[in-house]
Amino acid sequence: MPDIQLIELNVNGESHDLAIPPRRTLADVLRHDLGLTGTHVGCEHGICGACTVLIDGAPARACLTFAVQVEGAEIRTVESLAGPDGAMNDLQQAFTDHHGLQCGFCTPGFLMLAEGYLAEEPEPTREEIREVVASNICRCTGYHTIVDAIEHCARKRRADCASG
């Protein structure tokens, strides 16, 4: 019988008590145990970025993180971005408006990468955004529209902050 460890995870503001094998990845716990399928699993080697979530506000690869490692941390998935009524947040809307997605497989990872980045750097240059998004792989869009969306969202957040 495999070892089982009892842990408590804080995901999207909710606490979850789980009994899991110590080697179970955060991506598997999110998708299979908690039903949060917005976190996609692509390469399972930390290269593609489709599984990017925020751990204590910082982007991290859920496929490379054991769930037991993040007990006590605040974990946010793409599901946390939408409002209580299901409305898209400003970043999701920017991706839609600027056609920053095509097949959509990589989109949750890009959204969480951008959300974490913009929280830390609210005034990025276009070149800085390019450098950040280079850590994730998109096989459809060519990145230009993803950069447009993130740049637009950053400008909008700054304007909203300045106006009130």
Wavefront OBJ file of the C-alpha trace (Angstrom):
o trace
v 0.000 0.000 0.000
v 1.465 3.406 -0.962
v 2.174 6.008 1.678
v -0.604 8.532 2.136
v -0.124 11.976 3.577
v -2.846 14.215 4.984
v -2.527 17.808 3.836
v -4.579 20.963 3.767
v -4.404 23.102 0.633
v -5.710 26.631 0.207
v -6.855 26.879 -3.418
v -8.671 29.926 -4.747
v -9.495 30.989 -1.215
v -10.979 27.657 -0.155
v -9.419 25.153 2.209
v -9.270 21.486 1.151
v -8.304 18.530 3.356
v -6.746 15.791 1.238
v -5.236 12.350 1.715
v -2.733 11.905 -1.110
v 0.474 10.069 -1.972
v 3.456 12.357 -1.232
v 4.598 12.227 -4.875
v 1.276 13.466 -6.309
v 1.805 16.643 -8.300
v -0.120 19.810 -7.658
v -1.419 19.646 -11.235
v -2.910 16.193 -10.608
v -4.446 17.269 -7.291
v -5.994 20.368 -8.864
v -7.410 18.501 -11.843
v -8.327 15.103 -10.427
v -8.960 15.665 -6.734
v -10.431 19.174 -6.824
v -11.962 19.180 -10.315
v -10.178 22.402 -11.337
v -9.509 21.414 -14.919
v -8.490 24.899 -16.066
v -4.922 24.011 -15.129
v -3.754 22.154 -18.226
v -1.022 19.545 -18.348
v 1.057 19.603 -21.505
v 4.652 18.459 -21.335
v 4.803 17.365 -17.656
v 8.433 18.574 -17.657
v 7.941 22.258 -16.778
v 8.765 23.448 -20.282
v 5.437 24.434 -21.854
v 3.881 26.458 -19.023
v 0.317 25.237 -19.622
v 0.111 24.235 -15.950
v 1.176 27.619 -14.563
v -0.593 28.616 -11.343
v 0.197 31.227 -8.709
v 1.732 30.033 -5.451
v 1.804 32.850 -2.918
v 1.429 35.240 -5.847
v 4.342 33.891 -7.895
v 3.895 31.935 -11.142
v 4.900 28.286 -10.736
v 4.657 25.077 -12.733
v 2.058 22.811 -11.133
v 3.430 19.770 -12.972
v 6.796 20.157 -11.211
v 5.416 20.885 -7.751
v 4.403 18.183 -5.331
v 1.155 19.080 -3.590
v 2.745 18.387 -0.183
v 5.283 21.153 -0.904
v 2.628 23.863 -1.008
v 0.701 23.063 2.145
v 0.082 26.395 3.847
v 0.614 28.388 0.640
v -2.048 30.357 -1.208
v -2.642 28.691 -4.571
v -4.558 30.418 -7.353
v -5.700 28.769 -10.553
v -7.235 30.279 -13.672
v -10.664 29.643 -12.152
v -9.889 32.366 -9.583
v -9.793 35.087 -12.241
v -13.492 35.156 -13.072
v -15.871 37.168 -10.938
v -18.455 35.548 -8.655
v -20.998 35.815 -11.476
v -18.606 34.127 -13.911
v -17.730 37.370 -15.688
v -14.216 37.542 -17.122
v -11.690 39.727 -15.371
v -9.847 42.479 -17.237
v -6.955 40.230 -18.265
v -9.244 37.544 -19.657
v -11.202 40.231 -21.500
v -7.988 41.661 -22.954
v -7.011 38.201 -24.254
v -10.435 37.959 -25.894
v -10.399 41.494 -27.315
v -6.858 41.175 -28.697
v -7.271 37.613 -29.982
v -4.581 36.380 -27.589
v -5.781 32.803 -27.927
v -6.622 30.376 -30.662
v -6.917 26.751 -29.601
v -6.903 27.873 -25.953
v -4.818 25.038 -24.522
v -1.992 27.297 -23.379
v -4.233 30.210 -22.382
v -4.743 29.369 -18.678
v -0.984 29.182 -18.192
v -0.440 32.506 -19.961
v -3.223 34.140 -17.952
v -1.739 33.047 -14.631
v 1.785 33.974 -15.732
v 0.555 37.439 -16.731
v -1.567 37.884 -13.594
v 1.419 37.163 -11.362
v 3.739 39.303 -13.463
v 1.430 42.336 -13.603
v 0.924 42.203 -9.827
v 4.702 42.520 -9.430
v 5.393 44.817 -12.400
v 2.411 47.078 -13.166
v 4.326 49.170 -15.748
v 6.066 46.673 -18.024
v 7.554 47.583 -21.356
v 6.566 45.609 -24.427
v 10.035 44.024 -24.478
v 9.730 42.979 -20.811
v 6.363 41.367 -21.542
v 7.948 39.483 -24.469
v 10.692 38.185 -22.193
v 8.185 36.985 -19.601
v 5.869 35.219 -22.048
v 8.836 33.487 -23.676
v 8.772 31.097 -20.715
v 5.489 29.562 -21.956
v 4.825 27.837 -25.255
v 2.012 28.706 -27.659
v 1.906 26.829 -30.927
v -0.918 28.885 -32.484
v -0.733 32.640 -31.978
v 2.870 33.683 -32.554
v 2.831 35.580 -29.207
v 2.190 39.024 -30.751
v -1.481 39.077 -29.723
v -0.655 37.700 -26.264
v 1.808 40.567 -25.754
v -0.836 43.010 -27.043
v -3.367 41.693 -24.523
v -1.019 41.899 -21.549
v 0.195 45.353 -22.555
v -3.400 46.581 -22.911
v -4.392 45.143 -19.535
v -1.399 46.774 -17.826
v -2.322 50.174 -19.346
v -5.977 49.753 -18.348
v -5.095 48.799 -14.765
v -2.813 51.829 -14.451
v -5.546 54.124 -15.824
v -8.158 52.613 -13.502
v -5.827 53.030 -10.525
v -5.098 56.665 -11.442
v -8.790 57.500 -11.818
v -9.970 56.069 -8.577
l 1 2 3 4 5 6 7 8 9 10 11 12 13 14 15 16 17 18 19 20 21 22 23 24 25 26 27 28 29 30 31 32 33 34 35 36 37 38 39 40 41 42 43 44 45 46 47 48 49 50 51 52 53 54 55 56 57 58 59 60 61 62 63 64 65 66 67 68 69 70 71 72 73 74 75 76 77 78 79 80 81 82 83 84 85 86 87 88 89 90 91 92 93 94 95 96 97 98 99 100 101 102 103 104 105 106 107 108 109 110 111 112 113 114 115 116 117 118 119 120 121 122 123 124 125 126 127 128 129 130 131 132 133 134 135 136 137 138 139 140 141 142 143 144 145 146 147 148 149 150 151 152 153 154 155 156 157 158 159 160 161 162 163 164
